[in-house]
Amino acid sequence: MSTGLLQRNVPLDNLNSFGLPARANWFAVIDAAKRLIELMSRPEWASLPHFILGGGSNLVLTGDFAGLVLQVRIAGRELIAENTDAWFVRAGAGEKWHDFVCWTLKQGWPGLENLALIPGTVGAAPVQNIGAYGLEMAERFHHLEAVDLETGEEVLLDRADCQFDYRDSVFKREAAGRYLITAVTFRLPKRWQPVTGYADLTQELEVRQIVSPTARQIADAVIAIRLRKLPDPAQIGNAGSFFKNPRVEAATFASLANRYPNLPHYSQPDGTFKLAAGWLIEHCGWKGRPLGPVSVYEHQALVLVNRGGAAGADVLRLARAIQASVQAEFGIQLEPEPVVL
């Protein structure tokens, strides 16, 4: 059933990469900011709780949603400016992230290659501050455009406004649910330098006998690594990396390193240490292990997969069991990456 912009009782099973069953009581496709502003002018808007849906690749649905799901499908990508230092490239929030990365490289604008093959949309990238293989999106971010769902006004937010942190932003904290991102502009450097310090990427380039890689060669290496390690959501339901890599204080790291000499770690500028969540999970014996219809992926312990027929409760049950194991063994509380709805 639909009433113009609004649809009733819409299944979300195919709109989340985990393939979890759920329905939206109300549903609307947002393909332009004006569509959203029109929707917000309707009297029923004020009475409907809402949830913003991008590609559904970082989401655990635990049941039907009684309010309004807004799926962002705003398209478009263009070079809007350049100077001696950078290209400024704008993309609609509904563009697929990987397709956008490949397009920028095809245009000869490097900078996003380490983030190739990350699922999801451009509009979701700032929310999560996506990152991989030594690079975070925030390092290439310039500004974004959004509609303030409290006021109906179109706004522009810069990097300071977004308060980016590791897999985090203001959109996951105090501004959660307030803004619908409509477009993002990236600053891609003309004085580009390859980012190749991440161990897996370094090894992949060595295997390919590439000493001075181009941006395209880095993207190809990243794609190859991800294809080997991570399951295709079209084949096996999953939400990518399920847990954040935890950060610990120096004293905690020293104690852990004394007990586990092979513990992977990455020193941080603030003196803390980032640990590999996948290693912690694997060390606790979870790699490849099922719990009901959900299991830990056999090729990457950081990924939980739907083996068929799983519900959101099944995913959360396994996630909590893993958290309990890691807490008991290492004294570390793992934090999930996906949004739970």
C-alpha positions in Angstrom: 0.0 0.0 0.0 1.3 3.5 -0.8 0.1 7.1 -0.5 2.2 9.1 -2.8 5.6 9.4 -1.1 4.7 7.0 1.7 4.4 3.2 1.4 2.9 0.9 4.1 4.1 -2.4 5.5 7.3 -2.7 3.4 9.6 -5.8 3.9 13.2 -4.9 4.7 14.7 -8.4 4.2 16.4 -7.5 0.9 17.4 -4.0 2.1 19.9 -5.2 4.8 23.1 -7.1 4.0 22.6 -9.5 6.8 19.3 -10.7 5.2 17.4 -10.4 8.5 13.6 -10.4 8.4 11.8 -7.2 9.3 9.1 -4.8 8.0 8.7 -1.1 8.1 5.2 0.2 9.0 5.9 3.2 6.8 8.6 3.6 4.1 9.7 6.4 1.8 12.4 6.7 -0.9 14.3 9.9 -0.7 15.9 10.7 -4.1 16.3 14.4 -3.5 16.4 16.8 -0.6 13.2 18.4 -1.8 11.4 15.0 -1.4 12.3 14.9 2.2 11.3 18.5 2.8 8.0 17.8 1.2 7.5 14.8 3.4 8.3 16.8 6.5 5.6 19.3 5.6 2.9 16.6 6.0 0.9 16.4 9.3 1.7 12.7 9.9 5.5 13.5 10.0 5.5 14.7 13.6 3.9 11.5 14.9 6.2 9.0 13.1 9.6 7.9 14.6 12.0 7.6 11.7 15.1 5.6 10.7 17.5 6.5 7.9 18.5 3.6 5.7 21.5 3.7 3.3 22.8 0.5 1.8 21.8 -1.5 4.9 25.4 -2.9 5.1 26.0 -1.9 8.7 22.7 -2.8 10.3 21.2 -5.5 12.6 17.4 -5.6 12.4 15.9 -7.1 15.5 12.2 -6.8 14.4 9.6 -4.7 12.7 10.0 -1.0 12.8 6.8 0.8 13.8 7.8 4.2 12.4 9.0 5.5 9.0 12.1 4.1 7.2 13.7 6.7 4.9 15.8 5.1 2.3 18.3 7.5 0.7 18.8 7.1 -3.0 20.1 10.5 -4.0 22.4 10.0 -7.0 25.1 12.2 -8.7 28.8 12.7 -8.7 30.8 15.6 -10.0 34.0 17.7 -9.7 32.8 20.9 -8.1 36.1 22.7 -7.7 39.9 22.4 -7.8 42.9 24.4 -6.8 46.7 23.8 -6.9 46.5 21.4 -3.9 43.3 19.3 -4.4 40.2 18.2 -6.4 36.9 18.7 -4.6 34.5 15.9 -5.6 30.9 15.8 -4.6 28.7 12.7 -4.6 25.0 12.1 -3.8 24.4 10.2 -0.5 22.7 7.3 -2.3 25.7 6.5 -4.6 27.3 3.2 -3.9 30.6 3.8 -2.1 32.8 1.4 -4.1 31.4 2.6 -7.4 32.2 6.1 -6.4 35.8 5.2 -5.4 36.4 3.5 -8.7 35.0 6.5 -10.6 37.3 8.9 -8.8 40.3 6.7 -9.7 39.2 6.5 -13.3 39.1 10.3 -13.5 42.7 10.4 -12.2 41.8 11.7 -8.7 43.6 9.5 -6.1 43.0 9.5 -2.4 40.2 7.0 -1.7 41.9 3.8 -3.0 42.5 2.2 0.4 38.7 2.3 1.0 37.9 0.3 -2.1 35.2 -2.4 -1.9 33.8 -1.2 1.4 30.0 -1.9 1.1 27.4 0.8 1.7 26.6 4.2 0.4 28.4 7.6 0.3 26.0 9.1 2.7 26.7 6.4 5.3 30.4 6.9 5.1 30.6 9.9 7.4 28.3 8.4 9.9 30.6 5.5 10.5 33.8 7.3 9.5 34.6 4.2 7.5 38.2 3.2 7.3 40.5 0.4 6.1 44.1 -0.4 5.4 45.6 2.6 7.1 43.1 5.3 5.9 40.0 6.8 7.4 37.4 8.7 5.4 37.8 11.7 7.6 41.2 12.3 6.2 39.7 13.0 2.7 36.4 14.6 3.9 35.7 18.3 3.2 32.0 18.9 4.0 28.6 17.4 3.7 25.1 18.6 3.0 22.1 17.4 5.1 18.6 18.2 6.0 18.0 18.9 9.7 15.1 16.7 10.6 14.2 18.9 13.6 13.9 22.1 11.6 13.5 21.0 8.0 16.4 23.3 7.0 19.2 22.3 4.6 22.6 22.7 6.3 26.3 22.3 5.5 28.6 20.6 8.0 32.4 20.7 8.0 34.9 18.3 9.5 34.8 20.0 12.9 31.0 19.8 13.0 31.1 16.1 12.3 33.4 15.3 15.3 35.0 12.2 13.6 36.6 9.6 15.7 37.5 5.9 15.1 34.5 4.4 13.4 32.5 7.2 15.0 31.0 10.6 14.4 28.5 13.1 15.9 25.9 11.2 13.9 26.2 8.2 16.1 26.2 10.2 19.3 24.4 13.4 20.2 23.2 14.1 16.6 21.9 10.5 16.1 18.8 10.6 14.0 18.8 14.4 13.6 20.3 14.8 10.1 19.7 13.1 6.8 22.8 13.4 4.7 22.1 14.3 1.1 25.6 14.8 -0.4 29.3 14.6 0.6 32.2 16.5 -0.8 35.7 15.0 -0.6 39.1 16.8 -0.8 41.4 14.6 -2.9 45.1 15.6 -2.8 47.0 16.5 -6.0 50.3 15.9 -4.1 49.2 12.4 -3.4 51.3 10.0 -1.4 50.5 6.2 -1.2 49.3 4.9 2.2 50.9 1.4 2.4 51.9 1.0 6.0 49.2 -1.5 6.9 50.7 -5.0 7.2 48.3 -6.9 4.9 48.6 -4.2 2.2 52.4 -4.1 2.5 52.5 -7.9 2.1 50.1 -7.9 -0.9 52.1 -5.3 -2.7 55.3 -7.3 -2.0 53.7 -10.4 -3.5 52.8 -8.4 -6.6 56.4 -7.1 -6.7 55.1 -3.5 -6.7 57.6 -1.1 -5.0 56.1 2.3 -6.0 52.4 1.7 -6.4 49.9 3.8 -8.2 46.5 4.6 -6.6 44.9 2.0 -8.9 47.4 -0.7 -7.9 46.7 0.0 -4.2 42.9 -0.3 -4.9 43.5 -3.6 -6.8 45.5 -4.9 -3.9 42.9 -3.9 -1.3 40.1 -5.4 -3.4 42.1 -8.7 -3.6 42.6 -8.8 0.1 39.0 -8.1 0.9 37.8 -10.7 -1.5 39.9 -13.3 0.2 39.0 -12.4 3.7 35.4 -11.1 3.6 32.3 -12.9 2.4 30.1 -11.3 -0.3 26.8 -10.2 1.3 25.1 -11.3 -2.0 26.2 -14.9 -1.2 26.3 -15.0 2.6 24.4 -12.5 4.8 26.8 -10.4 6.9 27.5 -6.8 8.0 31.3 -6.8 7.4 33.5 -6.3 10.4 31.2 -6.7 13.4 33.4 -5.3 16.2 35.7 -2.3 16.5 39.3 -2.9 17.2 39.6 -1.9 20.9 42.0 0.7 22.1 43.7 0.2 25.5 46.0 2.3 27.7 49.7 1.7 27.7 49.7 -0.1 31.0 47.0 -2.5 30.0 48.8 -3.2 26.7 52.1 -3.9 28.5 50.3 -6.4 30.8 48.6 -8.1 27.8 51.8 -8.2 25.7 53.6 -9.9 28.6 50.9 -12.7 28.6 50.5 -12.8 24.8 53.8 -12.0 23.1 52.2 -12.4 19.6 49.4 -10.0 20.3 48.9 -7.8 17.2 49.0 -4.1 18.1 49.2 -0.6 16.6 50.5 2.3 18.6 48.3 5.4 18.5 49.4 9.1 18.6 47.8 9.6 22.0 49.9 6.9 23.6 47.2 4.2 23.6 47.4 0.9 21.6 44.8 -0.4 19.1 44.4 -4.2 19.3 43.1 -6.5 16.6 39.6 -7.6 17.6 39.7 -10.5 15.1 42.8 -11.9 16.8 41.2 -11.7 20.2 38.1 -13.5 18.9 40.1 -16.2 17.2 42.2 -16.7 20.3 39.0 -17.4 22.2 38.2 -20.2 19.8 35.3 -18.6 17.9 36.7 -18.6 14.3 34.3 -20.7 12.1 32.2 -21.6 15.2 28.3 -21.5 14.9 25.7 -20.6 17.4 22.3 -21.4 16.0 21.9 -20.1 12.4 24.7 -17.5 12.8 28.4 -18.3 12.9 31.8 -16.6 12.9 33.2 -16.6 9.4 35.8 -19.2 8.9 38.2 -16.9 7.0 37.9 -13.8 9.2 36.9 -13.9 12.9 35.8 -10.3 12.8 32.8 -11.2 10.6 29.5 -12.8 11.7 27.5 -14.5 9.0 23.9 -15.6 8.5 23.9 -19.3 7.5 20.3 -19.2 6.7 17.1 -18.3 8.5 18.7 -16.1 11.1 16.8 -13.3 13.0 18.4 -10.3 14.6 18.1 -12.0 18.0 20.4 -14.8 16.7 23.0 -12.3 15.6 23.0 -10.5 19.0 23.1 -13.8 20.9 26.4 -14.8 19.1 27.8 -11.3 19.5 27.2 -11.2 23.2 28.7 -14.7 23.6 31.8 -13.5 21.8 32.0 -10.3 24.0 31.7 -12.4 27.1 34.6 -14.7 26.0 36.9 -11.8 25.1 36.0 -10.1 28.4 36.8 -13.2 30.4 40.1 -13.9 28.6 41.5 -10.4 28.1 39.5 -8.1 30.3 38.4 -6.1 27.2 34.9 -5.2 26.2 34.4 -5.4 22.5 32.2 -2.7 20.9 30.0 -3.7 17.9 30.2 -1.6 14.8 26.7 -2.1 13.3 23.6 -0.1 14.2 21.1 -2.2 16.0 17.4 -1.4 15.2 
